[in-house]
Amino acid sequence: MRKLLIVLGLIAGFALGLQPAVAKDAAEPVKVEVTRHDGVWSARFTFPESAAHWAFQRSSLQRITQQPWRQESWRIATPGVRLERIGEFEVLVADGEAVPTQVEMQFTPFAKDLMADYDPAMVFSNGTVGLYTGHFFTFPIHERADLEALSRPRDYPSQIVLTDEGDAQLLYNGQRWNSVTTANEAYVLFGEAALVESALVATIFDPGLPAWLSEAMPGFNERTFAYYTSRLGEHTQARPTILASWAGPTPELMSMGGSVTGNMVAMRLEGEGLLEPRTEALERIEWFVAHEAAHFWLGQTVSHDDRRNAWISEGGADLMALRLMLRQPLPAESEMFEAIPNARQDCARSLADGGVQQAGDRLDHRANYACGMIFALAVEQAGKERGEDFFDFVALLASRYREQGIGSDEWLDSARDFGMAESDLLHIRALLHHGAKDGEAALARLLDS
């Protein structure tokens, strides 16, 4: 059977570098009204200023086809407005000089994987739909040439109003609402959603999910958040909600992917390889949950400042998840025992192409996980003689930078105080900025010192 590795999670905004390039102070927000009525989905954009183009901040391509997704999902109803891809962005373009003040469209929720981005929608087998609000965020551009040259989105405020004109309430931030108004990026659920609840975490299962998964997951979810809380204290989000959707028993496939945004962990499970109980499948799902749960502390309670420093959160979450997984009995053939050797190999390969902080520009997303995990392992080694581990280092970061975004300087300063040698700090800084022609030798120097 062909098996796909887990597509590990994103952290809202930072993973794609959604930081202000040119922010408009005190700008009136774009208002987007998203409605479901008699099974028809629509969105109305009300723009506060005149512009020839309104570009979407999140414009990732589909993972499999490498094609834009909105053209398959959206139908623009306003005359004189079309949807184009210009440079790195999907854009609303006017036939005339400016996009009208209001633009209306209808859409079909799009529930396929995107490259390094949140799925636009999660569709449950009972018709429940989770919409990701971030895909409606836009920003104005006046000159096409400026848009063609732009590599990162510009920050611009948006207000999203979501309404289901049927009888069902919406689920958002762990509560049910008649309608939701938010300026945040998050999944909002339309339709029935039964919660399996505890004090630390709630889980929503797609009714079509194989029963053995629905039975096995809640206990692990609770143990994961209990252990992280015991080591790191309270995180900054509302009670986490894990949303597990089922994309069906696709032949010759065992696929698991998703993300964390706000207090919600979104999981998309698919493939005939998940129909029957499998130790390997359960282990991969538990690893996914452990990684995403770690982001509530390293990624949200303490976050990285921009996408260049995603290695802080992604690699750190990988090591936290590994340490959690190794606390339970595992079969001798478990993939967990290969996690560090695989990270070391992948990081060495990436370093040969350049610095870790430029990996995103090379579309080398694996580098943030692999090299970040190796750097986390190195700082863990610095506390080993004192009986401290990487969780103690994360606790140090949280004590200093709670609800702040940090970069390499703050991480390295904290690593110094945790006991890392100055020579190792300088070495990591060089790998972040420049990489190494012989990546394996560079990592051997760091890990074997």
ABEGO torsion letter per residue (X at the ends): XBBBBBBBBBBBGAAAGBBBABBBBGBBBBBBBBBBBGGBBBBBBBBABBBABBBBABABBBAAAGBBAAAAABBBABBGBBBBBBEABBBBBBABABBBABBBBBBBBBABBBBGBBBABBBBAAGBBBBBAAAABBBBBABAAAAAABABBBBBBBBBBBBBABABBBBBGGBBBABBBBABBBBBBBEBBBBBBBAABBBBBBAABBAAAAAAAAAAAAAAAAAAAAAAEBBABBBBBBBBBBAEBBBGBBBBBEBBBEABBBBBBBEAAAABBBAAAAAAAAAAAAAAAAAAABGAABBBABAAAAAAAAAAAAAAAAAAAAABBBBAABAAAAAAAAAAAAAAAAAAAEBAAAAAAAGBAAAAAAAAAAAAAAAAAAAAAAGBBAAAAAAAAAAAABGBBBBAAAAAAAAAAAGBBAAAAAAAAAAAAAEBABAAAAAAAAAAX
